[in-house]
Amino acid sequence: MAILEAKKIRAGYGEMEILHGVFVKVNEGEIVSIIGPNGAGKSTLLKTILGLLKPLEGRVILDAEDITGLDPDRIVRKGICYVPQTDNIFPSLTVEENLEMGAFIRKDDYKNRMKEIYRIFPELKERRKGRAGKLSGGQRQMVAIGRALMLEPKILLLDEPSASLAPKLVQLIFEKILQINRSGVAILMVEQNTREALNLAHRAYVLAMGRNRFHDTGEALLKNEEVGRLYLGG
């Protein structure tokens, strides 16, 4: 069953249209990757789903409810959380304070949820009283993802989670994403590390010039000769 659908999305910035009728669907329990060249509209699509951009045309459906055009704070309350590629932590706050900021709209006791985040990211528990700005790039990404998870979202939007990380940390971040997904959170992920993104994904979409180019299972796209030639260096 689909938990998120973006249907025939046209969107952009001012008079510049970036997306030209793009569609994406995420089913319950899936990891769905969005790949493609720079400028294809991948990040624009995530921002449109979250309400940071208002679509010129098309619909965004969350759990059978039309959320098109809602403000981001209302969309977050309905179960979508977003981790942008940059500026995704509060560097002057401690790790624990960052996580607490992620729970700002919760009215209940979130301490058990914080314990769960520390179970997923034990590296953060060891540094919970330290300033987030002092962490490594990989640890900062864990803080950003952990903060988003504090609201127990239905679906997590990740924009380039492996960007600028050392290869060893890239693998660790992908392992954490898989662990989060296995806990029941659906994931829609934009990722430039194409091979890893397809390996991880149940299904994937390839965008090019603001349009859908390919759509299939991650495994099938890895075997697709044209996808390999254009996006995998093969």
PATI-76936 format. One record per residue (C-alpha): residue number from 1; residue in three letters; x, y, z. Coordinates in steps of 0.001 Angstrom, whole numbers, plus 500000, padded with zeros to 6 digits. Each point is the difference from the previous one (the first is absolute). Example, Ala and Ser with C-alpha at 12.3 -4.5 7.8 and 13.67 -1.06 7.14 Angstrom:
<rs>
+-----+---------+--------+--------+--------+
: num : residuo :      u :      v :      w :
+-----+---------+--------+--------+--------+
:   1 :     ALA : 512300 : 495500 : 507800 :
:   2 :     SER : 501370 : 503440 : 499340 :
+-----+---------+--------+--------+--------+
</rs>
This chain:
<rs>
+-----+---------+--------+--------+--------+
: num : residuo :      u :      v :      w :
+-----+---------+--------+--------+--------+
:   1 :     MET : 500000 : 500000 : 500000 :
:   2 :     ALA : 501306 : 503456 : 499076 :
:   3 :     ILE : 500881 : 502231 : 502931 :
:   4 :     LEU : 501188 : 502881 : 497793 :
:   5 :     GLU : 499239 : 500975 : 496418 :
:   6 :     ALA : 501157 : 503011 : 498041 :
:   7 :     LYS : 497914 : 500199 : 496839 :
:   8 :     LYS : 500890 : 501993 : 496865 :
:   9 :     ILE : 501949 : 502609 : 501976 :
:  10 :     ARG : 500933 : 503232 : 498273 :
:  11 :     ALA : 502035 : 502282 : 502234 :
:  12 :     GLY : 502940 : 502374 : 500043 :
:  13 :     TYR : 501331 : 503327 : 501183 :
:  14 :     GLY : 498320 : 503204 : 498858 :
:  15 :     GLU : 499457 : 499765 : 496259 :
:  16 :     MET : 502507 : 497156 : 499635 :
:  17 :     GLU : 498210 : 496657 : 499803 :
:  18 :     ILE : 502270 : 497154 : 501151 :
:  19 :     LEU : 497602 : 497046 : 500183 :
:  20 :     HIS : 497859 : 499173 : 496986 :
:  21 :     GLY : 497337 : 497504 : 501049 :
:  22 :     VAL : 502078 : 497788 : 502302 :
:  23 :     PHE : 498429 : 497058 : 501823 :
:  24 :     VAL : 501297 : 497958 : 502942 :
:  25 :     LYS : 498364 : 497424 : 502263 :
:  26 :     VAL : 501222 : 498532 : 503290 :
:  27 :     ASN : 498269 : 496954 : 501451 :
:  28 :     GLU : 499872 : 499137 : 503686 :
:  29 :     GLY : 503325 : 498625 : 501202 :
:  30 :     GLU : 501925 : 500901 : 496850 :
:  31 :     ILE : 503258 : 501759 : 499332 :
:  32 :     VAL : 499618 : 501931 : 496747 :
:  33 :     SER : 503013 : 501729 : 498467 :
:  34 :     ILE : 499995 : 502927 : 497597 :
:  35 :     ILE : 503101 : 500248 : 497850 :
:  36 :     GLY : 501082 : 502053 : 497024 :
:  37 :     PRO : 502457 : 502691 : 498943 :
:  38 :     ASN : 500443 : 503335 : 501756 :
:  39 :     GLY : 497205 : 502385 : 499076 :
:  40 :     ALA : 497514 : 497214 : 499304 :
:  41 :     GLY : 497592 : 501306 : 502653 :
:  42 :     LYS : 500530 : 497381 : 502693 :
:  43 :     SER : 500294 : 502369 : 502963 :
:  44 :     THR : 497258 : 502215 : 498551 :
:  45 :     LEU : 497662 : 497009 : 500127 :
:  46 :     LEU : 500703 : 499374 : 503697 :
:  47 :     LYS : 499439 : 503677 : 500809 :
:  48 :     THR : 496704 : 499933 : 498115 :
:  49 :     ILE : 498822 : 496911 : 501867 :
:  50 :     LEU : 500789 : 501676 : 503327 :
:  51 :     GLY : 498216 : 503214 : 499020 :
:  52 :     LEU : 503126 : 502173 : 499855 :
:  53 :     LEU : 499050 : 500584 : 496356 :
:  54 :     LYS : 496415 : 500226 : 498780 :
:  55 :     PRO : 499376 : 497948 : 496863 :
:  56 :     LEU : 498797 : 501735 : 496865 :
:  57 :     GLU : 498063 : 496862 : 499201 :
:  58 :     GLY : 499566 : 496473 : 501367 :
:  59 :     ARG : 499093 : 498428 : 503326 :
:  60 :     VAL : 501827 : 498673 : 503059 :
:  61 :     ILE : 498153 : 497226 : 501828 :
:  62 :     LEU : 501041 : 498748 : 503449 :
:  63 :     ASP : 498261 : 496931 : 501356 :
:  64 :     ALA : 496985 : 500608 : 497690 :
:  65 :     GLU : 499737 : 503678 : 501075 :
:  66 :     ASP : 500619 : 502840 : 497549 :
:  67 :     ILE : 502636 : 502251 : 501605 :
:  68 :     THR : 500771 : 502070 : 496911 :
:  69 :     GLY : 500894 : 503576 : 500850 :
:  70 :     LEU : 499901 : 499604 : 503787 :
:  71 :     ASP : 502625 : 501895 : 502001 :
:  72 :     PRO : 503047 : 497946 : 501036 :
:  73 :     ASP : 499139 : 500055 : 503723 :
:  74 :     ARG : 496616 : 498404 : 499292 :
:  75 :     ILE : 501575 : 497398 : 497720 :
:  76 :     VAL : 502565 : 499112 : 502681 :
:  77 :     ARG : 497188 : 499500 : 502522 :
:  78 :     LYS : 498333 : 497592 : 497572 :
:  79 :     GLY : 503048 : 497735 : 499924 :
:  80 :     ILE : 502659 : 501161 : 497529 :
:  81 :     CYS : 503445 : 501027 : 501235 :
:  82 :     TYR : 502783 : 501391 : 497829 :
:  83 :     VAL : 503782 : 500019 : 500391 :
:  84 :     PRO : 501559 : 502570 : 497632 :
:  85 :     GLN : 503467 : 499555 : 498583 :
:  86 :     THR : 501546 : 503017 : 501767 :
:  87 :     ASP : 499323 : 502135 : 503081 :
:  88 :     ASN : 498157 : 497087 : 501576 :
:  89 :     ILE : 501149 : 500335 : 503631 :
:  90 :     PHE : 500320 : 502734 : 502629 :
:  91 :     PRO : 503802 : 500078 : 500449 :
:  92 :     SER : 499966 : 502122 : 503173 :
:  93 :     LEU : 497669 : 497574 : 501801 :
:  94 :     THR : 500951 : 496654 : 501527 :
:  95 :     VAL : 499091 : 496734 : 498323 :
:  96 :     GLU : 497218 : 499461 : 502532 :
:  97 :     GLU : 498669 : 503522 : 499549 :
:  98 :     ASN : 499867 : 499405 : 496244 :
:  99 :     LEU : 497908 : 496884 : 500567 :
: 100 :     GLU : 497738 : 501893 : 502383 :
: 101 :     MET : 499464 : 502624 : 497293 :
: 102 :     GLY : 498763 : 497196 : 497769 :
: 103 :     ALA : 497261 : 499255 : 502527 :
: 104 :     PHE : 498837 : 503604 : 500341 :
: 105 :     ILE : 496400 : 499302 : 498909 :
: 106 :     ARG : 499571 : 496900 : 502142 :
: 107 :     LYS : 497727 : 500421 : 502999 :
: 108 :     ASP : 500873 : 496635 : 501573 :
: 109 :     ASP : 503144 : 498753 : 501720 :
: 110 :     TYR : 502580 : 499406 : 497273 :
: 111 :     LYS : 502750 : 498543 : 502205 :
: 112 :     ASN : 499345 : 496420 : 498871 :
: 113 :     ARG : 500234 : 501141 : 496395 :
: 114 :     MET : 503346 : 501619 : 500734 :
: 115 :     LYS : 501226 : 496722 : 501470 :
: 116 :     GLU : 498979 : 498293 : 496754 :
: 117 :     ILE : 501977 : 502566 : 497977 :
: 118 :     TYR : 503054 : 499320 : 502152 :
: 119 :     ARG : 499505 : 496278 : 499410 :
: 120 :     ILE : 500091 : 500621 : 496237 :
: 121 :     PHE : 502924 : 502413 : 500311 :
: 122 :     PRO : 502082 : 498933 : 503028 :
: 123 :     GLU : 502743 : 502357 : 498812 :
: 124 :     LEU : 497715 : 502897 : 500911 :
: 125 :     LYS : 499261 : 498768 : 503498 :
: 126 :     GLU : 503705 : 500168 : 500819 :
: 127 :     ARG : 500071 : 503635 : 498840 :
: 128 :     ARG : 496533 : 501125 : 501089 :
: 129 :     LYS : 501284 : 502841 : 502202 :
: 130 :     GLY : 502495 : 501289 : 497428 :
: 131 :     ARG : 499321 : 502746 : 497474 :
: 132 :     ALA : 498731 : 498650 : 496697 :
: 133 :     GLY : 502269 : 502403 : 498128 :
: 134 :     LYS : 503037 : 498103 : 501279 :
: 135 :     LEU : 498916 : 496699 : 498450 :
: 136 :     SER : 501305 : 498362 : 496849 :
: 137 :     GLY : 497995 : 500220 : 496793 :
: 138 :     GLY : 498579 : 496521 : 500440 :
: 139 :     GLN : 499008 : 500653 : 503605 :
: 140 :     ARG : 498303 : 503247 : 498998 :
: 141 :     GLN : 497970 : 498076 : 497447 :
: 142 :     MET : 498976 : 497565 : 502729 :
: 143 :     VAL : 498851 : 502930 : 502161 :
: 144 :     ALA : 497956 : 501400 : 497112 :
: 145 :     ILE : 498334 : 496659 : 499284 :
: 146 :     GLY : 499486 : 499309 : 503697 :
: 147 :     ARG : 498340 : 503362 : 500500 :
: 148 :     ALA : 497563 : 499275 : 497152 :
: 149 :     LEU : 499204 : 496606 : 501504 :
: 150 :     MET : 499003 : 501551 : 503339 :
: 151 :     LEU : 496534 : 500642 : 498538 :
: 152 :     GLU : 499588 : 496332 : 499000 :
: 153 :     PRO : 499152 : 500876 : 496379 :
: 154 :     LYS : 498106 : 497793 : 497596 :
: 155 :     ILE : 502530 : 500862 : 497310 :
: 156 :     LEU : 503464 : 501521 : 500100 :
: 157 :     LEU : 501297 : 502175 : 497135 :
: 158 :     LEU : 503803 : 499959 : 499706 :
: 159 :     ASP : 501865 : 502386 : 497705 :
: 160 :     GLU : 503509 : 498734 : 499176 :
: 161 :     PRO : 500679 : 498275 : 503358 :
: 162 :     SER : 503486 : 498870 : 498914 :
: 163 :     ALA : 501156 : 503346 : 498563 :
: 164 :     SER : 503608 : 500953 : 500860 :
: 165 :     LEU : 500522 : 496966 : 502252 :
: 166 :     ALA : 503045 : 497718 : 499993 :
: 167 :     PRO : 499330 : 496594 : 498373 :
: 168 :     LYS : 499996 : 498162 : 503349 :
: 169 :     LEU : 497395 : 502409 : 501395 :
: 170 :     VAL : 497904 : 499764 : 496832 :
: 171 :     GLN : 499583 : 496277 : 500596 :
: 172 :     LEU : 499147 : 500595 : 503660 :
: 173 :     ILE : 497320 : 502570 : 499141 :
: 174 :     PHE : 498416 : 497624 : 497482 :
: 175 :     GLU : 499992 : 497221 : 502615 :
: 176 :     LYS : 498197 : 502347 : 502409 :
: 177 :     ILE : 497453 : 500914 : 497313 :
: 178 :     LEU : 499287 : 496312 : 499431 :
: 179 :     GLN : 499613 : 499479 : 503766 :
: 180 :     ILE : 497541 : 502916 : 500216 :
: 181 :     ASN : 497990 : 498598 : 497103 :
: 182 :     ARG : 499849 : 496567 : 501628 :
: 183 :     SER : 498510 : 501672 : 503089 :
: 184 :     GLY : 496979 : 500926 : 497879 :
: 185 :     VAL : 500827 : 503427 : 498550 :
: 186 :     ALA : 499538 : 500452 : 496247 :
: 187 :     ILE : 502822 : 501964 : 498373 :
: 188 :     LEU : 500199 : 502178 : 496890 :
: 189 :     MET : 503650 : 500791 : 499327 :
: 190 :     VAL : 501771 : 502244 : 497509 :
: 191 :     GLU : 503560 : 498756 : 499589 :
: 192 :     GLN : 502944 : 500674 : 497658 :
: 193 :     ASN : 501733 : 496748 : 501002 :
: 194 :     THR : 497992 : 498236 : 497333 :
: 195 :     ARG : 501184 : 496442 : 500432 :
: 196 :     GLU : 499485 : 499986 : 503774 :
: 197 :     ALA : 496628 : 501726 : 499619 :
: 198 :     LEU : 498790 : 497296 : 497621 :
: 199 :     ASN : 501450 : 497191 : 502121 :
: 200 :     LEU : 498059 : 501289 : 502986 :
: 201 :     ALA : 496724 : 500794 : 498252 :
: 202 :     HIS : 496971 : 497803 : 499558 :
: 203 :     ARG : 499111 : 502241 : 497066 :
: 204 :     ALA : 501591 : 503035 : 498382 :
: 205 :     TYR : 499272 : 502852 : 497621 :
: 206 :     VAL : 502456 : 501616 : 497630 :
: 207 :     LEU : 499333 : 503683 : 499296 :
: 208 :     ALA : 501556 : 501880 : 497102 :
: 209 :     MET : 499273 : 503621 : 499078 :
: 210 :     GLY : 497047 : 500121 : 502355 :
: 211 :     ARG : 498260 : 496932 : 498578 :
: 212 :     ASN : 499718 : 496311 : 500862 :
: 213 :     ARG : 502542 : 498079 : 497918 :
: 214 :     PHE : 499923 : 496502 : 501539 :
: 215 :     HIS : 498056 : 498277 : 502771 :
: 216 :     ASP : 500531 : 496447 : 501226 :
: 217 :     THR : 501295 : 497962 : 502903 :
: 218 :     GLY : 503468 : 500942 : 501222 :
: 219 :     GLU : 501289 : 496609 : 498870 :
: 220 :     ALA : 498555 : 500363 : 496498 :
: 221 :     LEU : 501431 : 503480 : 499540 :
: 222 :     LEU : 503444 : 498756 : 501050 :
: 223 :     LYS : 499771 : 497488 : 497147 :
: 224 :     ASN : 498598 : 502517 : 497481 :
: 225 :     GLU : 502714 : 500620 : 497393 :
: 226 :     GLU : 498909 : 503564 : 499239 :
: 227 :     VAL : 499829 : 500934 : 503674 :
: 228 :     GLY : 503439 : 498438 : 500484 :
: 229 :     ARG : 501465 : 501940 : 497084 :
: 230 :     LEU : 498456 : 503334 : 500993 :
: 231 :     TYR : 500124 : 499918 : 503791 :
: 232 :     LEU : 502241 : 497184 : 501208 :
: 233 :     GLY : 503053 : 500567 : 497861 :
: 234 :     GLY : 499553 : 496655 : 498311 :
+-----+---------+--------+--------+--------+
</rs>
